[in-house]
Amino acid sequence: MGQKKEETRNERFKRIASKRTNDILEKIRILGNCSNKSSYEYTEEEVNKIFSEIDKQLKLIKAKFLAGKRERFKL
């Protein structure tokens, strides 16, 4: 009888992170549909506000992943 091998923490990370990354990338592609000037009207300020927030959130999340990997300051 086949026993199911227990998933490692790294395998679990890869499975979940891959799915979530693909979900985010699809949402970004869908956001790109809003750039169609024949369907939508927007200002440069509005576009900058959107991408500023996206950039801010990316930096915050990346910092979470890199926390603890940074070298500490020493004299």
Helices and strands as residue ranges (DSSP letters): H 9-32, G 33-35, H 44-66
